Amino acid sequence: MTRKSSGLASRIWAERWVYLFLLPTLLLFGAYTVWPIISSLYYSMLDWNGLGSERQFIGLANYREAFGDPLFWTSLGITLTIIGVTVPLRVGLSLLVALVLNNPRLPLAKLFRTALFVPAVTTTAIIGIVMGFIFDPSGGPVNQLLLDLGIVDQPIDFLGDPGTSLWTVMGVHMWKWFGITLVYWLAALQTIPTTVYEAARTDGAGSWAALRHVTLPMLKPFLVIIVLLTAIETMQIFDLVLTMTNGGPFFSTLATEVYIYQQAFANSTPRLGYGAALGVLFGLVTLVFAAIQAIGIRYANRARSNS
């Protein structure tokens, strides 16, 4: 035991500069990731508004309340609906656009790539506020265009109608993050060797045959990773929903992150303990997606090595 300990200590001492340079990262990771997780678990067992010093330990009562809270399950259903609708559309449409923009003979391809990626680097809160004006039923450009074209007889309250608000938010979310998924596909396309296409053309394969029998099969391992990355990104829709609808109207856009924020901070009587419990449960849902992602990456690596 002593030899093992001395051997480990000597290896750490030999690599001391490595650990020294890693120390700032470890401190920041501990302060902004590990500690918030631990404190959230602690706060989730308290009856506390987050302001006063009076804190009552109530154990798992917040979790029992969460499991019986219909609004929590509604918000989780809305979040999963957003994932189920936008992720397939984003992945599929971005693949089609990536196949077009990956053509080296396409003029202005770099310009189109940049234009599609610009919304992804724009602050989401600003986009949410601007979109509120764009979809405004009283003088917003979208309604004005629809009226001028004769498509509608009266303005549509895109963000004030429960029947259209969620679809509007999902559309803006897709447009905002479309460039990220596009970059994933473009990076995946760059991994396909040009010699494979040359061999296919030598065998008499045309563009459609090369796409069907070369490109798509070689992109298949990346599909799992891109879908899961896009799904995890889609769960983080808090700032867009908050600035566009604040979860309304009538809870029609109440994503889980917005509901957690409302319970913990925005209500007339904040409930930080209950909000922390909701956050822990939502974090477990995110961990499920992360675990699926890890399995998907392993599958993708195995598929690539076999091909």
Secondary structure, DSSP 8 states (H G I E B T S, - for coil): -HHHHHHHHHHHHHTHHHHHHHHHHHHHHIIIIIHHHHHHHHHTTEE--SSSS--EE-TTHHHHHHHT-HHHHHHHHHHHHHHHHHHHHHHHHHHHHHHHHT-TTSTTHHHHHHHHHHHHHS-HHHHHHHHHHHT-TTT-HHHHHHHHTTS-SS---TTTSHHHHHHHHHHHHHHHHHHHHHHHHHHHHHTS-HHHHHHHHHTT--HHHHIIIIIHHHHHHHHHHHHHHHHHHHH--HHHHHHHTTT-STTTT--HHHHHHIIIIISSS--HHHHHHHHHHHHHHHHHHHHHHHHHHHHHHHHHHH-
